[in-house]
């Protein structure tokens, strides 16, 4: 029987060692949700963490000062529920705003509508920051 | 709240574009230099395509 060589294309694909699930993998996104940018800060990504925190907090606070609306989870309106999903992404900021009953005034003018969008967007940007913190903790990103 | 912050549509759009570009740049690229470049790219797209081109398009549709 002739000796055959196994080419690279026929060889079994290299197995990638599974990254162990450490405490950081859970803590980084959770902390990032509660305090925007904190998931990066605990992983010593100081500049990235501070920039993310600045962007999310600035948008959320501007939204509140523009008298934007904070959505509630059980309003019964589908669009309001989607707004709640966006708002809830801001985590700790959302909780604090609900505790102090901020953003409960009716949207009566254009700037308040911009503010509402700012608050939703701050939450969605924070979700992106959470995912990034998770990827750093898993070692998928430097 | 007694005094609501009053910003123009243009100002809010620029602030929004800046913050979104910052987060996009940091989260969507791996190297610091690439992050800066991608952030600037996103900001330019937001402003010149989203704001100016979109604004003129809506003006044309309106008239």
Backbone of each chain as ProteinMPNN parsed JSONL, in Angstrom:
{"seq_chain_A": "XXXXXXXXXXXXXXXXXXXXXXXXXXXXXXXXXXXXXXXXXXXXXXXXXXXXXXXXXXXXXXXXXXXXXXXXXXXXXXXXXXXXXXXXXXXXXXXXXXXXXXXXXXXXXXXXXXXXXXXXXXXXXXXXXXXXXXXXXXXXXX", "coords_chain_A": {"N_chain_A": [[0.838, -1.178, 0.0], [0.674, 2.155, -0.949], [2.407, 4.843, 0.568], [0.72, 7.534, 1.895], [0.489, 11.067, 2.078], [-0.812, 13.332, 4.406], [-2.497, 16.147, 3.612], [-2.664, 19.648, 4.448], [-5.256, 20.519, 4.174], [-6.73, 18.244, 4.51], [-6.301, 17.472, 7.047], [-7.383, 17.213, 10.453], [-9.338, 19.874, 11.812], [-7.781, 22.389, 13.822], [-8.168, 22.191, 17.301], [-9.748, 24.473, 19.407], [-8.902, 25.602, 22.49], [-11.189, 25.692, 25.089], [-12.12, 28.664, 26.664], [-11.828, 29.147, 30.102], [-14.61, 29.746, 32.253], [-14.43, 32.39, 34.119], [-14.666, 34.315, 37.188], [-14.522, 36.921, 36.4], [-15.631, 36.954, 33.864], [-18.324, 36.893, 34.343], [-18.627, 38.973, 36.162], [-17.688, 41.315, 34.888], [-19.476, 42.148, 32.654], [-21.815, 42.442, 34.193], [-21.166, 44.375, 36.113], [-20.603, 46.391, 34.375], [-23.1, 46.912, 33.395], [-24.402, 47.893, 35.67], [-22.8, 50.118, 36.412], [-21.903, 52.205, 34.003], [-19.118, 51.546, 31.94], [-17.598, 50.495, 33.991], [-17.021, 47.81, 33.781], [-14.894, 47.731, 32.048], [-13.073, 49.186, 33.474], [-12.48, 47.574, 35.739], [-11.01, 45.7, 34.514], [-8.724, 46.926, 33.977], [-8.687, 48.593, 31.779], [-8.352, 51.516, 31.529], [-8.612, 54.031, 30.115], [-10.428, 53.442, 28.047], [-12.61, 52.606, 29.587], [-13.248, 54.952, 31.022], [-13.896, 56.673, 28.917], [-16.112, 55.349, 27.781], [-17.84, 55.441, 29.962], [-18.157, 58.221, 30.199], [-19.449, 58.849, 27.762], [-21.899, 57.385, 27.873], [-23.044, 58.201, 30.334], [-23.165, 60.973, 29.941], [-24.996, 61.171, 27.809], [-27.285, 60.083, 28.996], [-27.748, 61.808, 31.188], [-28.062, 64.278, 29.893], [-30.36, 63.654, 28.499], [-32.176, 63.406, 30.627], [-32.115, 66.047, 31.623], [-33.209, 67.336, 29.472], [-35.757, 66.797, 29.851], [-36.606, 64.263, 29.082], [-38.467, 61.208, 28.581], [-38.781, 58.516, 30.876], [-39.152, 55.182, 30.336], [-41.582, 52.775, 31.47], [-41.875, 49.34, 32.593], [-44.367, 48.054, 32.405], [-46.391, 49.265, 30.794], [-48.178, 48.525, 28.86], [-48.236, 49.285, 26.231], [-46.753, 48.413, 23.19], [-44.613, 49.765, 21.927], [-43.743, 51.362, 24.002], [-42.812, 49.388, 25.692], [-40.637, 48.468, 24.239], [-39.121, 50.748, 24.36], [-38.608, 50.694, 27.07], [-36.903, 48.48, 27.201], [-34.663, 49.522, 25.921], [-34.057, 51.679, 27.676], [-33.557, 50.281, 30.057], [-31.118, 49.169, 29.586], [-29.261, 50.944, 30.484], [-28.919, 50.372, 33.088], [-27.735, 50.927, 36.237], [-28.096, 53.705, 36.118], [-30.675, 53.871, 35.16], [-32.083, 52.652, 37.243], [-31.585, 54.44, 39.364], [-32.807, 56.739, 38.329], [-35.444, 55.908, 38.3], [-35.9, 55.54, 41.017], [-35.739, 58.166, 41.99], [-37.808, 59.201, 40.629], [-37.479, 60.434, 38.12], [-37.876, 61.816, 34.83], [-40.614, 61.497, 34.459], [-42.418, 63.289, 33.614], [-44.863, 64.382, 31.188], [-44.162, 64.179, 27.663], [-43.869, 67.125, 26.182], [-42.817, 68.894, 24.354], [-40.512, 69.456, 21.573], [-37.776, 69.172, 22.332], [-37.93, 67.574, 24.58], [-38.65, 65.197, 23.438], [-36.328, 64.619, 22.0], [-34.72, 64.208, 24.208], [-35.857, 61.904, 25.304], [-35.109, 60.05, 23.362], [-32.37, 60.222, 23.648], [-32.009, 59.046, 26.162], [-32.846, 56.412, 25.731], [-30.956, 55.701, 23.827], [-28.59, 55.936, 25.295], [-28.861, 53.733, 26.974], [-28.77, 51.636, 25.089], [-26.224, 51.967, 24.017], [-24.783, 51.384, 26.268], [-25.27, 48.672, 26.483], [-23.753, 47.74, 24.353], [-21.24, 48.357, 25.383], [-21.222, 46.61, 27.548], [-21.152, 44.107, 26.265], [-18.69, 44.319, 25.036], [-17.016, 44.443, 27.27], [-17.416, 41.877, 28.21], [-16.282, 40.377, 26.102], [-13.618, 41.117, 26.352], [-13.061, 40.032, 28.856], [-13.326, 37.339, 28.25], [-11.15, 36.983, 26.703], [-11.215, 37.372, 24.017], [-10.742, 39.759, 22.966], [-8.304, 42.319, 23.101]], "CA_chain_A": [[0.0, 0.0, 0.0], [1.535, 3.345, -1.002], [2.334, 5.767, 1.712], [0.079, 8.809, 1.518], [0.703, 12.186, 3.0], [-2.025, 14.094, 4.723], [-2.3, 17.586, 3.366], [-3.218, 20.527, 5.494], [-6.707, 20.647, 4.043], [-7.385, 17.012, 4.968], [-6.062, 17.277, 8.482], [-8.479, 17.652, 11.327], [-9.174, 21.284, 12.198], [-7.21, 22.537, 15.165], [-9.176, 22.424, 18.345], [-9.509, 25.677, 20.196], [-9.142, 25.332, 23.911], [-12.284, 26.513, 25.629], [-11.7, 29.605, 27.701], [-12.584, 28.877, 31.327], [-15.508, 30.817, 32.698], [-13.93, 32.916, 35.393], [-15.558, 35.284, 37.827], [-14.476, 38.166, 35.636], [-16.538, 36.834, 32.713], [-19.664, 37.222, 34.848], [-18.622, 40.264, 36.877], [-17.424, 42.478, 34.013], [-20.691, 42.691, 32.047], [-22.789, 42.83, 35.22], [-20.728, 45.657, 36.669], [-20.73, 47.36, 33.287], [-24.52, 47.274, 33.319], [-24.74, 48.721, 36.827], [-22.063, 51.388, 36.302], [-21.336, 52.204, 32.649], [-17.656, 51.655, 31.839], [-16.914, 49.838, 35.113], [-16.545, 46.505, 33.307], [-13.567, 47.952, 31.468], [-12.177, 49.701, 34.517], [-11.965, 46.49, 36.601], [-10.044, 44.929, 33.718], [-7.607, 47.856, 33.798], [-8.756, 49.363, 30.533], [-8.748, 52.77, 32.17], [-9.06, 55.083, 29.183], [-11.662, 52.972, 27.395], [-13.678, 52.619, 30.587], [-13.658, 56.334, 31.315], [-14.56, 57.234, 27.73], [-17.447, 54.737, 27.683], [-18.638, 55.993, 31.054], [-18.487, 59.612, 29.855], [-20.417, 58.9, 26.669], [-23.208, 56.875, 28.298], [-23.588, 59.055, 31.396], [-23.495, 62.272, 29.345], [-26.245, 61.059, 27.043], [-28.397, 59.842, 29.911], [-28.011, 63.029, 31.978], [-28.63, 65.277, 28.972], [-31.74, 63.219, 28.261], [-32.978, 63.765, 31.806], [-32.227, 67.514, 31.683], [-34.094, 67.774, 28.392], [-37.076, 66.301, 30.271], [-36.957, 63.05, 28.351], [-39.333, 60.281, 29.317], [-38.24, 57.224, 31.272], [-40.209, 54.192, 30.098], [-41.875, 51.794, 32.517], [-41.992, 48.02, 31.949], [-45.72, 47.489, 32.309], [-47.328, 50.291, 30.32], [-49.173, 47.902, 27.996], [-47.995, 49.693, 24.857], [-45.59, 47.674, 22.686], [-43.501, 50.694, 21.695], [-43.234, 51.751, 25.321], [-42.035, 48.263, 26.227], [-39.347, 48.496, 23.543], [-38.403, 51.869, 24.97], [-38.136, 50.227, 28.377], [-35.74, 47.606, 26.97], [-33.536, 50.424, 25.683], [-33.748, 52.409, 28.918], [-33.038, 49.368, 31.078], [-29.71, 48.896, 29.274], [-28.416, 51.874, 31.249], [-28.688, 49.727, 34.387], [-27.759, 51.719, 37.464], [-28.671, 55.026, 35.844], [-32.126, 53.682, 35.049], [-32.609, 52.371, 38.593], [-31.551, 55.7, 40.128], [-33.825, 57.655, 37.798], [-36.765, 55.439, 38.753], [-36.007, 55.788, 42.46], [-36.015, 59.598, 42.19], [-38.973, 59.534, 39.81], [-37.094, 61.361, 37.061], [-38.396, 61.464, 33.51], [-42.014, 61.07, 34.53], [-43.275, 64.348, 33.055], [-45.26, 64.076, 29.812], [-43.337, 64.789, 26.609], [-44.735, 68.194, 25.699], [-42.166, 69.713, 23.321], [-39.57, 68.688, 20.745], [-36.543, 68.853, 23.066], [-38.216, 66.444, 25.471], [-38.622, 64.003, 22.595], [-34.905, 64.316, 21.798], [-34.232, 63.682, 25.478], [-36.311, 60.515, 25.409], [-34.251, 59.242, 22.476], [-31.035, 60.209, 24.26], [-32.008, 58.085, 27.274], [-32.886, 55.068, 25.128], [-29.678, 55.45, 23.165], [-27.583, 55.708, 26.337], [-29.021, 52.342, 27.391], [-28.32, 50.726, 24.034], [-24.758, 52.071, 23.933], [-24.238, 50.668, 27.427], [-25.316, 47.236, 26.16], [-22.557, 47.494, 23.535], [-20.091, 48.388, 26.3], [-21.276, 45.367, 28.328], [-20.699, 43.007, 25.396], [-17.249, 44.52, 24.851], [-16.363, 44.036, 28.53], [-17.476, 40.406, 28.225], [-15.294, 39.862, 25.148], [-12.277, 41.317, 26.933], [-12.917, 39.048, 29.945], [-13.152, 36.012, 27.645], [-9.871, 36.951, 25.987], [-11.432, 37.5, 22.574], [-10.302, 41.093, 22.583], [-7.237, 42.809, 24.001]], "C_chain_A": [[0.889, 1.25, 0.0], [1.307, 4.276, 0.185], [1.731, 7.102, 1.25], [0.357, 9.871, 2.566], [-0.612, 12.924, 3.233], [-1.73, 15.568, 4.509], [-2.983, 18.399, 4.467], [-4.727, 20.603, 5.429], [-7.443, 19.416, 4.541], [-7.261, 16.818, 6.47], [-7.242, 17.803, 9.289], [-8.26, 19.105, 11.73], [-8.623, 21.405, 13.606], [-8.3, 22.84, 16.186], [-8.778, 23.653, 19.153], [-9.854, 25.368, 21.642], [-10.228, 26.271, 24.438], [-11.753, 27.407, 26.743], [-12.499, 29.326, 28.971], [-13.445, 30.07, 31.733], [-15.057, 31.266, 34.086], [-14.957, 33.874, 35.988], [-15.637, 36.575, 37.041], [-15.447, 38.141, 34.457], [-17.972, 37.198, 33.12], [-19.688, 38.639, 35.414], [-18.503, 41.454, 35.93], [-18.702, 43.006, 33.344], [-21.734, 43.15, 33.066], [-22.458, 44.202, 35.802], [-20.866, 46.763, 35.626], [-22.172, 47.815, 33.126], [-24.894, 48.234, 34.461], [-24.088, 50.101, 36.751], [-21.407, 51.399, 34.921], [-19.818, 52.415, 32.658], [-16.906, 50.905, 32.919], [-16.378, 48.46, 34.72], [-15.165, 46.6, 32.676], [-12.586, 48.393, 32.545], [-11.63, 48.565, 35.396], [-11.006, 45.572, 35.846], [-8.85, 45.801, 33.305], [-7.534, 48.46, 32.408], [-9.254, 50.752, 30.932], [-9.339, 53.777, 31.191], [-10.366, 54.68, 28.524], [-12.844, 53.046, 28.357], [-14.186, 54.018, 30.857], [-14.378, 56.964, 30.121], [-15.975, 56.671, 27.575], [-18.378, 55.31, 28.75], [-19.084, 57.415, 30.703], [-19.599, 59.66, 28.81], [-21.813, 58.497, 27.148], [-23.839, 57.806, 29.342], [-23.992, 60.422, 30.837], [-24.822, 62.207, 28.593], [-27.448, 60.904, 27.967], [-28.765, 61.117, 30.671], [-28.6, 64.127, 31.089], [-30.095, 64.942, 28.673], [-32.663, 63.591, 29.404], [-33.19, 65.274, 31.871], [-33.096, 68.07, 30.555], [-35.535, 67.332, 28.651], [-37.557, 65.139, 29.414], [-37.757, 62.103, 29.225], [-38.569, 59.002, 29.653], [-39.377, 56.212, 31.13], [-40.354, 53.231, 31.271], [-42.14, 50.446, 31.865], [-43.426, 47.581, 31.659], [-46.745, 48.516, 31.835], [-48.418, 49.712, 29.428], [-49.016, 48.264, 26.531], [-46.696, 49.033, 24.375], [-44.383, 48.588, 22.492], [-42.889, 51.173, 23.006], [-42.385, 50.634, 25.929], [-40.668, 48.191, 25.544], [-38.477, 49.634, 24.083], [-37.838, 51.481, 26.321], [-36.894, 49.35, 28.226], [-34.492, 48.46, 26.732], [-33.099, 51.133, 26.951], [-33.053, 51.515, 29.937], [-31.581, 49.005, 30.825], [-28.771, 49.781, 30.063], [-28.228, 51.425, 32.692], [-28.844, 50.63, 35.582], [-28.381, 53.092, 37.263], [-30.189, 54.943, 35.77], [-32.745, 53.486, 36.437], [-32.672, 53.664, 39.425], [-32.648, 56.652, 39.639], [-35.232, 57.223, 38.199], [-36.966, 55.712, 40.234], [-36.392, 57.25, 42.72], [-37.138, 60.111, 41.302], [-38.638, 60.596, 38.743], [-37.73, 60.896, 35.754], [-39.834, 61.005, 33.509], [-42.967, 62.115, 33.957], [-43.665, 63.986, 31.623], [-44.391, 64.825, 28.8], [-44.182, 65.846, 25.905], [-44.107, 69.038, 24.599], [-41.043, 68.901, 22.681], [-38.32, 68.274, 21.518], [-36.752, 67.673, 24.01], [-38.21, 65.131, 24.69], [-37.178, 63.613, 22.278], [-34.332, 63.678, 23.064], [-34.625, 62.232, 25.681], [-35.43, 59.594, 24.567], [-32.833, 59.147, 23.031], [-30.957, 59.13, 25.348], [-32.013, 56.656, 26.735], [-31.528, 54.732, 24.515], [-28.554, 55.21, 24.173], [-27.64, 54.254, 26.809], [-28.478, 51.378, 26.349], [-26.795, 50.78, 23.867], [-24.114, 51.337, 25.109], [-24.273, 49.156, 27.207], [-24.1, 46.862, 25.3], [-21.305, 47.457, 24.407], [-20.041, 47.106, 27.138], [-20.725, 44.197, 27.516], [-19.189, 43.098, 25.187], [-16.479, 44.084, 26.099], [-16.334, 42.511, 28.645], [-16.416, 39.809, 27.305], [-13.874, 40.026, 25.671], [-12.036, 40.273, 28.027], [-12.707, 37.645, 29.394], [-11.833, 35.891, 26.889], [-10.027, 37.041, 24.485], [-10.965, 38.851, 22.054], [-9.258, 41.555, 23.581], [-7.733, 43.914, 24.909]], "O_chain_A": [[1.762, 1.385, 0.857], [0.202, 4.452, 0.699], [2.22, 7.708, 0.296], [0.445, 9.599, 3.763], [-1.412, 13.096, 2.313], [-0.842, 16.149, 5.134], [-3.755, 17.888, 5.279], [-5.406, 20.731, 6.448], [-8.604, 19.49, 4.942], [-8.035, 16.081, 7.08], [-7.977, 18.696, 8.869], [-7.126, 19.522, 11.964], [-8.964, 20.61, 14.483], [-9.212, 23.632, 15.949], [-7.617, 23.83, 19.523], [-10.96, 24.93, 21.959], [-10.172, 27.486, 24.246], [-11.036, 26.961, 27.638], [-13.728, 29.274, 28.921], [-13.061, 31.229, 31.577], [-15.288, 30.585, 35.085], [-15.973, 34.194, 35.37], [-16.671, 37.242, 37.013], [-16.018, 39.168, 34.092], [-18.731, 37.746, 32.322], [-20.626, 39.403, 35.186], [-19.141, 42.484, 36.143], [-18.99, 44.197, 33.451], [-22.45, 44.125, 32.835], [-23.324, 45.062, 35.962], [-21.197, 47.905, 35.943], [-22.434, 48.963, 32.765], [-25.59, 49.23, 34.262], [-24.735, 51.119, 36.993], [-20.444, 50.665, 34.698], [-19.307, 53.335, 33.297], [-15.701, 50.691, 32.793], [-15.381, 48.003, 35.278], [-14.367, 45.667, 32.76], [-11.414, 48.017, 32.525], [-10.454, 48.581, 35.76], [-10.287, 44.775, 36.447], [-8.082, 45.452, 32.409], [-6.455, 48.796, 31.919], [-10.41, 51.11, 30.704], [-10.428, 54.307, 31.41], [-11.302, 55.475, 28.449], [-13.934, 53.489, 27.992], [-15.393, 54.254, 30.917], [-15.35, 57.699, 30.293], [-16.917, 57.406, 27.277], [-19.539, 55.62, 28.484], [-20.249, 57.769, 30.889], [-20.565, 60.41, 28.949], [-22.794, 59.185, 26.863], [-25.015, 58.154, 29.245], [-25.031, 60.967, 31.209], [-25.667, 63.092, 28.733], [-28.494, 61.515, 27.75], [-29.94, 61.464, 30.785], [-29.531, 64.823, 31.494], [-30.949, 65.826, 28.605], [-33.791, 64.035, 29.188], [-34.298, 65.738, 32.139], [-33.654, 69.16, 30.681], [-36.41, 67.472, 27.795], [-38.734, 65.038, 29.068], [-37.725, 62.188, 30.452], [-37.816, 58.476, 28.834], [-40.437, 56.371, 31.735], [-39.388, 52.916, 31.966], [-42.579, 50.391, 30.716], [-43.65, 46.798, 30.736], [-47.832, 48.627, 32.402], [-49.468, 50.33, 29.253], [-49.607, 47.612, 25.671], [-45.673, 49.085, 25.058], [-43.262, 48.226, 22.85], [-41.678, 51.366, 23.109], [-41.379, 50.89, 26.589], [-39.662, 47.891, 26.187], [-37.264, 49.493, 24.238], [-36.731, 51.882, 26.682], [-35.951, 49.454, 29.011], [-33.416, 48.175, 27.259], [-31.91, 51.182, 27.265], [-32.094, 51.922, 30.592], [-30.881, 48.58, 31.743], [-27.616, 49.421, 30.291], [-27.46, 52.035, 33.437], [-29.952, 51.055, 35.91], [-29.105, 53.587, 38.127], [-30.897, 55.826, 36.253], [-33.781, 54.067, 36.762], [-33.667, 53.943, 40.093], [-33.33, 57.29, 40.441], [-36.108, 58.061, 38.412], [-38.063, 56.071, 40.663], [-37.252, 57.539, 43.552], [-37.386, 61.315, 41.234], [-39.412, 61.523, 38.505], [-38.076, 59.725, 35.599], [-40.238, 60.213, 32.658], [-44.166, 61.87, 33.827], [-42.884, 63.35, 30.915], [-43.947, 65.947, 29.046], [-45.089, 65.524, 25.138], [-44.807, 69.829, 23.967], [-40.671, 67.828, 23.158], [-37.854, 67.143, 21.375], [-35.844, 66.866, 24.21], [-37.817, 64.087, 25.212], [-36.834, 62.431, 22.284], [-33.555, 62.726, 22.993], [-33.833, 61.425, 26.167], [-35.055, 58.505, 25.001], [-32.175, 58.116, 22.898], [-29.972, 58.398, 25.442], [-31.276, 55.798, 27.221], [-31.021, 53.62, 24.668], [-27.672, 54.383, 23.941], [-26.606, 53.62, 27.018], [-27.8, 50.409, 26.69], [-26.157, 49.76, 23.607], [-23.044, 50.744, 24.973], [-23.398, 48.439, 27.693], [-23.496, 45.807, 25.491], [-20.418, 46.63, 24.198], [-18.963, 46.576, 27.408], [-19.933, 43.398, 28.017], [-18.495, 42.081, 25.163], [-15.432, 43.444, 26.005], [-15.356, 41.93, 29.115], [-15.732, 38.855, 27.674], [-13.024, 39.163, 25.452], [-10.95, 39.701, 28.119], [-11.991, 36.843, 29.995], [-11.452, 34.794, 26.482], [-9.067, 36.809, 23.75], [-10.815, 39.051, 20.848], [-9.322, 41.221, 24.764], [-6.97, 44.435, 25.722]]}, "seq_chain_B": "XXXXXXXXXXXXXXXXXXXXXXXXXXXXXXXXXXXXXXXXXXXXXXXXXXXXXXXXXXXXXXX", "coords_chain_B": {"N_chain_B": [[-39.101, 68.974, 37.154], [-37.981, 72.264, 36.714], [-36.658, 74.019, 34.869], [-36.12, 73.087, 31.686], [-33.554, 71.73, 29.686], [-32.788, 73.352, 26.755], [-32.047, 72.495, 23.62], [-30.926, 72.801, 20.242], [-32.076, 70.987, 17.325], [-29.953, 70.374, 15.645], [-27.706, 70.598, 17.37], [-28.264, 68.584, 19.261], [-28.153, 66.391, 17.57], [-25.462, 66.398, 16.832], [-24.181, 65.97, 19.302], [-25.202, 63.48, 19.924], [-24.164, 61.996, 17.759], [-21.447, 62.207, 18.332], [-21.161, 60.861, 20.833], [-22.122, 58.304, 20.173], [-20.294, 57.582, 18.171], [-17.97, 57.471, 19.646], [-18.444, 55.265, 21.363], [-18.903, 53.263, 19.443], [-16.407, 53.221, 18.148], [-14.667, 52.329, 20.206], [-15.755, 49.843, 20.908], [-15.972, 48.317, 18.575], [-13.546, 47.815, 17.357], [-10.153, 46.511, 17.616], [-7.487, 47.466, 18.063], [-5.937, 50.396, 19.484], [-5.283, 52.508, 17.627], [-6.861, 51.804, 15.438], [-9.32, 52.023, 16.638], [-9.587, 54.783, 17.068], [-9.546, 55.701, 14.418], [-11.819, 54.425, 13.366], [-13.791, 55.501, 14.98], [-13.687, 58.224, 14.237], [-14.381, 57.919, 11.564], [-17.032, 56.951, 11.816], [-18.202, 59.177, 13.032], [-17.975, 61.117, 11.02], [-19.58, 59.934, 9.057], [-22.063, 59.913, 10.393], [-22.524, 62.68, 10.662], [-22.194, 63.88, 8.043], [-23.563, 62.204, 6.256], [-25.836, 61.16, 7.639], [-26.885, 63.472, 8.905], [-26.546, 65.934, 7.291], [-26.961, 65.048, 4.535], [-29.279, 63.549, 4.92], [-30.932, 65.542, 5.967], [-31.113, 67.384, 3.807], [-32.322, 65.72, 1.963], [-34.806, 65.284, 3.143], [-35.734, 67.886, 3.064], [-35.966, 68.244, 0.309], [-37.917, 66.346, -0.256], [-40.003, 67.474, 1.102], [-40.486, 69.86, -0.241]], "CA_chain_B": [[-37.978, 69.842, 36.807], [-38.532, 73.564, 36.329], [-36.037, 74.494, 33.636], [-35.645, 72.01, 30.821], [-32.457, 72.115, 28.804], [-33.297, 73.551, 25.39], [-30.99, 72.4, 22.614], [-31.472, 72.704, 18.883], [-32.015, 69.652, 16.719], [-28.585, 70.192, 15.142], [-26.802, 70.36, 18.506], [-28.529, 67.247, 19.82], [-27.676, 65.383, 16.611], [-23.995, 66.362, 16.897], [-23.821, 65.318, 20.58], [-25.57, 62.066, 19.755], [-23.192, 61.406, 16.836], [-20.16, 62.143, 19.021], [-21.193, 59.798, 21.848], [-22.277, 57.009, 19.495], [-19.028, 57.284, 17.487], [-17.009, 57.107, 20.702], [-18.721, 53.89, 21.8], [-18.675, 52.377, 18.285], [-14.966, 53.101, 17.928], [-14.042, 51.527, 21.266], [-16.27, 48.468, 21.002], [-15.969, 47.561, 17.32], [-12.189, 47.603, 16.858], [-9.276, 45.92, 18.616], [-6.29, 48.259, 18.349], [-6.252, 51.807, 19.761], [-5.245, 53.347, 16.421], [-8.06, 51.469, 14.648], [-10.492, 52.559, 17.359], [-9.67, 56.225, 16.777], [-9.903, 55.871, 13.002], [-13.207, 54.002, 13.154], [-14.633, 56.492, 15.652], [-13.75, 59.412, 13.372], [-15.147, 57.527, 10.376], [-18.452, 56.903, 12.197], [-18.661, 60.547, 13.278], [-18.129, 61.776, 9.709], [-20.766, 59.355, 8.401], [-23.254, 60.41, 11.105], [-22.75, 64.107, 10.397], [-22.34, 64.268, 6.643], [-24.59, 61.4, 5.583], [-27.068, 61.126, 8.436], [-27.444, 64.785, 9.252], [-26.656, 66.859, 6.16], [-27.612, 64.427, 3.378], [-30.652, 63.224, 5.344], [-31.665, 66.803, 6.095], [-31.432, 67.915, 2.474], [-33.282, 64.794, 1.336], [-36.146, 65.562, 3.704], [-36.121, 69.2, 2.548], [-36.407, 68.036, -1.079], [-39.206, 65.618, -0.218], [-41.017, 68.372, 1.627], [-40.812, 70.899, -1.233]], "C_chain_B": [[-38.508, 71.158, 36.248], [-37.966, 74.02, 34.985], [-35.512, 73.322, 32.828], [-34.535, 72.555, 29.931], [-32.991, 72.213, 27.381], [-32.125, 73.531, 24.413], [-31.64, 72.292, 21.24], [-31.342, 71.273, 18.369], [-30.597, 69.349, 16.233], [-27.623, 69.851, 16.281], [-27.008, 68.963, 19.091], [-27.998, 66.163, 18.885], [-26.156, 65.264, 16.66], [-23.538, 65.669, 18.187], [-24.068, 63.814, 20.483], [-24.546, 61.356, 18.87], [-21.844, 61.227, 17.532], [-20.129, 60.966, 20.007], [-21.284, 58.419, 21.194], [-20.969, 56.613, 18.806], [-17.97, 56.83, 18.484], [-17.198, 55.641, 21.105], [-18.475, 52.909, 20.65], [-17.181, 52.147, 18.085], [-14.317, 52.177, 18.941], [-14.475, 50.067, 21.179], [-16.096, 47.651, 19.719], [-14.581, 47.307, 16.742], [-11.278, 47.141, 17.988], [-8.095, 46.793, 19.021], [-6.657, 49.725, 18.582], [-6.263, 52.693, 18.516], [-6.483, 53.1, 15.555], [-9.319, 52.028, 15.297], [-10.693, 54.031, 17.026], [-10.14, 56.439, 15.34], [-11.361, 55.519, 12.756], [-14.186, 54.98, 13.812], [-14.797, 57.742, 14.804], [-14.58, 59.106, 12.122], [-16.654, 57.537, 10.677], [-19.003, 58.313, 12.385], [-18.908, 61.272, 11.955], [-19.382, 61.255, 9.0], [-22.048, 59.883, 9.053], [-23.576, 61.846, 10.689], [-23.064, 64.358, 8.93], [-23.399, 63.455, 5.899], [-25.91, 61.478, 6.355], [-27.712, 62.479, 8.619], [-27.642, 65.663, 8.021], [-27.4, 66.235, 4.979], [-29.066, 64.092, 3.717], [-31.517, 64.468, 5.441], [-32.068, 67.374, 4.743], [-32.45, 67.031, 1.757], [-34.696, 65.075, 1.838], [-36.65, 66.918, 3.217], [-36.659, 69.059, 1.122], [-37.766, 67.316, -1.125], [-40.333, 66.549, 0.219], [-41.454, 69.403, 0.588], [-41.152, 70.255, -2.573]], "O_chain_B": [[-39.395, 71.155, 35.394], [-38.717, 74.366, 34.074], [-34.569, 72.646, 33.239], [-34.584, 73.701, 29.484], [-33.579, 71.261, 26.865], [-31.309, 74.452, 24.392], [-32.744, 71.767, 21.091], [-30.593, 70.464, 18.916], [-30.1, 68.233, 16.381], [-26.822, 68.923, 16.166], [-26.046, 68.251, 19.379], [-27.462, 65.15, 19.334], [-25.616, 64.164, 16.543], [-22.604, 64.867, 18.159], [-23.247, 62.999, 20.905], [-24.108, 60.249, 19.186], [-21.175, 60.211, 17.342], [-19.185, 60.176, 20.01], [-20.606, 57.481, 21.612], [-20.575, 55.448, 18.846], [-17.18, 55.928, 18.207], [-16.236, 54.877, 21.178], [-17.9, 51.842, 20.861], [-16.742, 51.016, 17.878], [-13.503, 51.329, 18.575], [-13.66, 49.162, 21.355], [-16.074, 46.421, 19.771], [-14.464, 46.636, 15.717], [-11.577, 47.345, 19.165], [-7.743, 46.852, 20.199], [-7.581, 50.242, 17.953], [-7.149, 53.534, 18.362], [-7.077, 54.031, 15.013], [-10.256, 52.447, 14.617], [-11.805, 54.475, 16.741], [-11.023, 57.258, 15.081], [-12.062, 56.224, 12.029], [-15.261, 55.254, 13.28], [-15.903, 58.263, 14.662], [-15.38, 59.931, 11.679], [-17.448, 58.061, 9.896], [-20.118, 58.617, 11.96], [-19.919, 61.954, 11.789], [-20.146, 62.026, 8.419], [-22.997, 60.254, 8.363], [-24.724, 62.188, 10.405], [-24.079, 64.974, 8.604], [-24.06, 63.977, 5.001], [-26.955, 61.815, 5.798], [-28.929, 62.624, 8.504], [-28.759, 66.089, 7.731], [-28.36, 66.817, 4.473], [-29.97, 64.319, 2.912], [-32.684, 64.459, 5.05], [-33.208, 67.794, 4.548], [-33.322, 67.521, 1.04], [-35.653, 65.1, 1.064], [-37.846, 67.09, 2.982], [-37.668, 69.666, 0.765], [-38.636, 67.647, -1.931], [-41.47, 66.425, -0.236], [-42.624, 69.779, 0.528], [-41.453, 70.959, -3.537]]}, "name": "protein", "num_of_chains": 2, "seq": "XXXXXXXXXXXXXXXXXXXXXXXXXXXXXXXXXXXXXXXXXXXXXXXXXXXXXXXXXXXXXXXXXXXXXXXXXXXXXXXXXXXXXXXXXXXXXXXXXXXXXXXXXXXXXXXXXXXXXXXXXXXXXXXXXXXXXXXXXXXXXXXXXXXXXXXXXXXXXXXXXXXXXXXXXXXXXXXXXXXXXXXXXXXXXXXXXXXXXXXXXXXXX"}
